[in-house]
Amino acid sequence: MGPVGHSAVSAGIGAGIWGITGSPAAGGTALVVGVLTDLDHLFDYYQWYIRRKKNRIFLFFHAWEYGIIGILVLGFFFYHPLLMAAVAAHLGHITTDHLHNRIAPWGYSMTYRLLVRFD
Protein backbone atom coordinates (compact mmCIF):
# COMPACT_ATOMS: atom_id res chain seq x y z
CA MET A 1 0.00 0.00 0.00
CA GLY A 2 1.24 3.50 -0.78
CA PRO A 3 1.42 6.72 1.21
CA VAL A 4 -2.11 7.83 0.30
CA GLY A 5 -3.63 4.56 1.49
CA HIS A 6 -1.56 4.56 4.66
CA SER A 7 -2.54 8.19 5.28
CA ALA A 8 -6.24 7.35 4.98
CA VAL A 9 -6.00 4.31 7.25
CA SER A 10 -3.87 6.16 9.79
CA ALA A 11 -6.19 9.17 9.80
CA GLY A 12 -9.09 6.83 10.59
CA ILE A 13 -7.13 5.18 13.38
CA GLY A 14 -6.08 8.60 14.66
CA ALA A 15 -9.66 9.85 14.68
CA GLY A 16 -10.72 6.76 16.61
CA ILE A 17 -7.92 7.12 19.15
CA TRP A 18 -8.68 10.83 19.53
CA GLY A 19 -12.34 9.99 20.12
CA ILE A 20 -11.52 7.30 22.67
CA THR A 21 -8.84 9.20 24.59
CA GLY A 22 -9.83 12.82 23.99
CA SER A 23 -6.24 13.55 22.95
CA PRO A 24 -5.84 15.37 19.63
CA ALA A 25 -2.08 14.75 19.87
CA ALA A 26 -2.80 11.01 19.84
CA GLY A 27 -4.70 11.48 16.59
CA GLY A 28 -1.70 13.23 15.07
CA THR A 29 0.67 10.62 16.42
CA ALA A 30 -1.31 7.87 14.72
CA LEU A 31 -1.14 9.68 11.40
CA VAL A 32 2.61 10.26 11.66
CA VAL A 33 3.49 6.73 12.81
CA GLY A 34 1.17 5.09 10.29
CA VAL A 35 2.81 6.86 7.37
CA LEU A 36 6.43 7.08 8.54
CA THR A 37 6.66 3.35 9.17
CA ASP A 38 7.61 3.19 5.49
CA LEU A 39 10.85 5.12 6.07
CA ASP A 40 12.60 1.78 6.41
CA HIS A 41 12.21 1.37 2.65
CA LEU A 42 14.97 3.96 2.22
CA PHE A 43 17.56 1.51 3.54
CA ASP A 44 16.43 -1.14 1.07
CA TYR A 45 16.45 1.35 -1.82
CA TYR A 46 20.00 2.27 -0.86
CA GLN A 47 20.97 -1.40 -0.86
CA TRP A 48 19.30 -2.05 -4.22
CA TYR A 49 20.13 1.05 -6.22
CA ILE A 50 23.37 2.37 -4.75
CA ARG A 51 25.11 -0.81 -3.56
CA ARG A 52 23.46 -3.00 -6.25
CA LYS A 53 22.60 -5.70 -3.70
CA LYS A 54 19.06 -6.86 -4.47
CA ASN A 55 19.14 -10.24 -2.75
CA ARG A 56 17.65 -9.12 0.59
CA ILE A 57 14.82 -7.04 1.97
CA PHE A 58 15.27 -5.70 5.49
CA LEU A 59 12.24 -3.50 6.31
CA PHE A 60 13.28 -2.99 9.91
CA PHE A 61 10.06 -1.20 10.94
CA HIS A 62 7.72 -3.77 9.38
CA ALA A 63 7.37 -6.39 12.11
CA TRP A 64 4.46 -7.82 14.08
CA GLU A 65 6.63 -8.14 17.18
CA TYR A 66 6.68 -4.36 17.74
CA GLY A 67 2.90 -4.27 17.96
CA ILE A 68 2.83 -7.22 20.33
CA ILE A 69 5.44 -5.59 22.57
CA GLY A 70 3.49 -2.32 22.43
CA ILE A 71 0.26 -4.03 23.50
CA LEU A 72 2.05 -5.72 26.40
CA VAL A 73 3.61 -2.45 27.53
CA LEU A 74 0.24 -0.68 27.30
CA GLY A 75 -1.54 -3.43 29.19
CA PHE A 76 0.94 -4.19 31.95
CA PHE A 77 3.44 -1.38 32.39
CA PHE A 78 2.59 2.00 30.96
CA TYR A 79 -0.57 3.43 29.44
CA HIS A 80 -0.43 6.67 27.51
CA PRO A 81 -2.69 7.88 24.68
CA LEU A 82 0.31 8.65 22.44
CA LEU A 83 1.72 5.16 22.90
CA MET A 84 -1.71 3.68 22.24
CA ALA A 85 -1.93 5.72 19.02
CA ALA A 86 1.54 4.67 17.90
CA VAL A 87 0.86 0.99 18.53
CA ALA A 88 -2.53 1.07 16.82
CA ALA A 89 -1.18 2.96 13.80
CA HIS A 90 1.80 0.64 13.45
CA LEU A 91 -0.44 -2.42 13.60
CA GLY A 92 -2.79 -0.79 11.09
CA HIS A 93 0.13 -0.19 8.75
CA ILE A 94 1.47 -3.73 9.06
CA THR A 95 -1.99 -5.28 8.68
CA THR A 96 -2.85 -3.34 5.54
CA ASP A 97 0.57 -4.00 4.02
CA HIS A 98 0.33 -7.68 4.87
CA LEU A 99 -3.08 -8.02 3.23
CA HIS A 100 -2.49 -5.65 0.30
CA ASN A 101 0.94 -7.02 -0.62
CA ARG A 102 -0.05 -10.66 0.00
CA ILE A 103 2.97 -11.29 2.19
CA ALA A 104 3.84 -14.84 3.28
CA PRO A 105 2.65 -15.61 6.84
CA TRP A 106 6.11 -15.09 8.38
CA GLY A 107 7.08 -12.24 6.03
CA TYR A 108 6.63 -9.50 8.63
CA SER A 109 8.12 -11.39 11.53
CA MET A 110 11.42 -9.84 12.56
CA THR A 111 12.30 -12.99 14.47
CA TYR A 112 11.89 -15.13 11.36
CA ARG A 113 13.75 -12.67 9.15
CA LEU A 114 16.65 -12.58 11.61
CA LEU A 115 16.77 -16.38 11.68
CA VAL A 116 17.02 -16.57 7.89
CA ARG A 117 19.39 -13.56 7.78
CA PHE A 118 16.90 -11.47 5.80
CA ASP A 119 17.25 -13.84 2.83
Sequence and secondary structure as in RCSB ss.txt:
>XXXX:A:sequence
MGPVGHSAVSAGIGAGIWGITGSPAAGGTALVVGVLTDLDHLFDYYQWYIRRKKNRIFLFFHAWEYGIIGILVLG
FFFYHPLLMAAVAAHLGHITTDHLHNRIAPWGYSMTYRLLVRFD
>XXXX:A:secstr
  HHHHHHHHHHHHHHHHHHH  HHHHHHHHHHHHHGGGGHHHHHIIIIIS   S    TT  HHHHHHHHHHHH
HT   HHHHHHHHHHHHHHHHHHHHTT  TTTT HHHHHHTTT 
